[in-house]
Amino acid sequence: MVSEPMLDHFSRSELACPTTDQVRLAVGFGEALERLRVELDEPVYLNSACRSPTHYAEAADRDSSLQPHRGRRS
């Protein structure tokens, strides 16, 4: 499935949180990102433009379950 562009050079899927699919960008971030892309005249690859609070909570749960020794002393 191809995601339709939100900005001239970036699709919604590049900007959305991978956990919730929400796009929550700081005011002016999208415009600044577009300006950077145009000035560079090269592709800009995004890997984490937006992370929701839900994403961070789920990541924390995963991390703590993988490291049960955290916070304990032997």
Buried (B, 14 or more C-beta within 10 A) or exposed (E): EEEEEBBEBBBEBBBBBEBBEEBBBEEEEBEEBBEEBEEEEEEEEEEEBBBBEEBEEEEEEEEEEEEEEEEEEE
